[in-house]
Amino acid sequence: MDLVLQLLFTGIGIGSVYALVALGFVLIFRATNVVNFAQGEFSMVAAFLMVVFSVKIGLPYWLAFIVSLFGMAALGAVFNRAVYYPLRHRTYLPVIISTIGASIFMANTTLAIHGPEPEVLSGWFDTPGFMLGPVYLDNQYLLIIVVTALLVALQYWFFEHTLLGKKLQATSQDKEMASLLGIPVAVMIMITFIYSAVIGGIAGILVAPVLFVSIGMGATIALKAFAATIIGGFGDVTGAIIGGLALGVIETFGAAYISVPYKDGFAFLVLIAFLIFRPQGIFGERVAEKA
């Protein structure tokens, strides 16, 4: 039982990272009806920005974190204007290809600047963790869980109780009607891209002390997060969160009880099972089309 509790805690911690990135997938999909395949690179770029400001330049950790998030907000705005906006009136396929191209561009630009060697980023805390009964609580995983919970709660409050949040929801539901009601749709989509880049960046910075900061970390996280969005129900915010947490737990238990080398494959086995038996996901609804 002690091992089960330990694995559950670790799985929820890594699953929280998947949930944050999956949330970025869902928000952009609901606002633009396209999948942003560069979402994982937002996490990678933010982690490298944190390394630059905290390790290379030597800024205090909290200040490097804030500056990195401002950098991610700027990247989100540029991404919207350069990648999505010119193709906004095209079908979804050119936009998806554009996001894939942007993902490759960001990865290779980072590789050219930093080189292929992984970087090490320290965490927020001087001590690694503490024991709570039989379970060892790693401080970084605990921080990831707490920050994810706070962000989810803050997002719920923002979308349900603020005027800007309601405008963003209206834009995601029907852009043409929102425009007729006087809502600046282009601005709302810009804000969505900025917000998605920031939460993707937060996920990358939080997981960086657990993993090495490398060029490939964004792609790995993005693939798991994309699987989480499908499992939870594509386009559903709650589904993205539950799907991310579930994948983290499944991956952790699979690595402990079945095989460590194949731990990255368990997420995709679950994804394949959902695509076969419940393609609409946990919270998705089956859509019927009339002939």
N, C-alpha and C positions, 0 to 999 in steps of 0.2 A: 504493500500500500504506500510506503514511503517513496518508493521509486515512481509509482504512478503519479503521486502528487507533485513530485519534482519534475517529471516529464510534462505534466499538465501546465505547470507554471512556465516552463521554458517554451512550450508550444504556443501558449497564449501570447508570450512576449514576441516571438518571431512572427506569429500570425497577425499581431497588431501592425507590424510594418507592412505586411501584404494588404491589410485592410486599408491603411492610409493611401497606398498607391492605387488600390482598386477604387477607392473613393474618387481619386482624380480621374480615372478612366470613366467612371459613371457620370460625373459632373459635366465633363466635356461632351460625352456622348449625348446627354440629355439636352445640352445647349446647342449642339451643332449637328447631331445625328451622324457623327463620324467617330471612329476609334482613333485616339491619339497614341500611336505606337512609339512615340518618343517619351511617354510618361516615365518610364524607367530611367531614362537618361537624365531627367530632372533630379532624381535621387543621386545619381552618380556625380553630376556636375556640382551639386550642393556639397557632397562629401569632399570633393577636391577643393572647393572654395574654402571649406572649413579648414582643411589642411594648410592651404596657403595663408589664410589670415591668422590661424592659431599657432601653427608650427613654424612656418617659414618667416612670417612677419613678426610673430610674437605678441599678437594682441591678446588681452584677457579672453578667456574662453567664452564668457557671456557676450562680450562685445563682438567677437568673431562670429558667434552664432547669429546675432542680429544683423551684422553686415552681410553675412552669407544669405540670409533670408531676403534682404533688400536686393541683393544680386539676383536671387531667384525670381523675385517679383518683376525685375527689369527683363529677365530672360523670358518670362511668361508673356510680357507685353510685346517684346520683339517677335517671339514665336507666333503670336496671334497675327501680327501685322505682316510678317514675312511668309508664313507657311499656310495659315488658314484663310486670311482675309482676301488675298488675290483669287482664291479658288472658291469663294463662298457660294457662288451661283452655279457652280458645276455639280455634277453628281458626286456621290460619296467616294467613289473609287479614286479619282485624281487626288482628293484631299488625303485619303489614307496613304497613297503612294508618297505624297509630299511629306507626311509625318514620318514615314519610314526613312526617306532621304534625310530629313532633319536629324533623326536619331543617329544615322550613320555619320553625318557631318559632325555632330556634337562629340560622338565617341572618338572619331579620328582627330578632331581638333584637340581634344584633351590628351590623346596619345601623343600628338606632336609636341605639345607643351610640356607634359610631365614625364613622358617616356613610359615604357611598359612595366616598370618596377612598381609593385604595390606599395602604398603608403600606410603608415600606422597612425591612427588618431586616438588619443587618450579619451577617457570618458569624463563625465562631470564630477565624479566622486573620487576621493583619494583612496577609500577603502573599497574592495571589490564587492562586498555583500555581507550578509549576516544570516544567522540561523533563526528560523521561526518554527519551533518544535522540530520535527524531523526533516523539514524542507529548507534547503539553502536558497535564499532569495538574492539573486545577483542584482546589484544596484542598477545596472544598465537596463536589464530586462524589466525591472520594476519601474524605472523611469519611462520606458517605452509604453508599458501598459497604462500608466497614469496619464501620460501626455495624450495617448490615443483616446482614452475615455474623456478627457477634458475637451479635446478637439471635437469629438462627436457630440458632446453635450452643447458646446458652444455653437456648433453648426446648426443643431436642432433649434436652439433659441434664435439664432440669426435668421434662419429661413422662415420660422413661424411667427416671430414677434417684431420684426423690423420691416420698414417699408422697402428698403433695398433688397432684402431677402425675398419679399413677395414679388418684387419686380423680376428678380432672377428666376423665380419659379415660373412666373407667367411667360417669360422668354423661353424657358426650356419646354413649356407645354405647347405654345403656339406662337411662333415668332411673328407671323403676319398679324394676328389679332393684337399682340402686344404692341406692335408698331402702330396700329390704328388707334390704340388707346394712349399713344403719346410716349410710350416707353422707348428710350434710345437703345434699340436692340444691339447695335454694334458695340456700344459701351458695355452693356451687360455681358456680352460674349467675351469682351476684353477682360472684364473683371473675373469671369469664370476661368479663363486661361491663367491669369495671374494667381488666383487662389489655388488652382490645381498645381501650378508650378511650386508654390510655397509649401503646400502640404506634402507634395512629393519630395521637396527638399528637406523638410522636417524628418520625413521617414528615412531618407538617406543619411542625414546627420546622426539620427538616433541609432541606426544600425551600424554605422561606421566603426565604433569602438569594438563591436562584436565581430565584425568581419574585417578583412583587409580592405582598404580603399583602393579599388582597382577599376580598370576600364570596363571589365565585364560584369561588375556588380549590378549595374543598372538593368542590363538585359535579363539577368537571372531573376531579379526582383520583379521586373515587369511581366515576365512569363507566368510567374506564380500568381501575381495580382490579376492578370488577365484571366487566368483559370478561375480565380476566386469570383470574379464578376459574372462569369458564365454559370458557375455553380450556384451562386446566390440568386441569379436572375438578372440578366443584363439590363441595365438601366435602373435598377432598384438600389437605393442607397443602403437600406437595411440589409439587403442581400449581399452587397459588397462587403460590408463589415462582418456579417456572420460567415460568409464564404472565406474571407481572409483568415479569420480566427480558426475556422474548422481546418483549413489547409495547414496552418501552422501546427496544430495539434496532431493531425494525421501524419504529417511529415516527421515530427519528433518521435511519435510512438513507433512509426514504421522503421525509423533508423535504429531505435533502441531494441526492438523485438524481432525485426526481420533482417535488415541489411543497411549498414551505414553507406557503402558506396552507391547504393541505388535510392538514397533518400530523396533525391530531386525527382525521381520518377514516380513517386507515390501520388504527388499532386496531379499528374497527368493521367494516371490510372483512374483516379476518382473523376477527373474531368471526362474521360472517355465513357465511364459508366453513366454519368449524368447525361451526356449527349445521346446515349442509346436509350436509357429508360425514362429520363425526365429532361428533355432538351430545353425546356423553358426555365429550368433552375428551380431553386427552393421557393422563392417568392414570386417567380414569374407566372404569368397566366398564359394558357394555351390560346393562340390566336387562330380563329377560324375564318377562312376566306370563302366568300360566296362565289360560285361559278358564274 
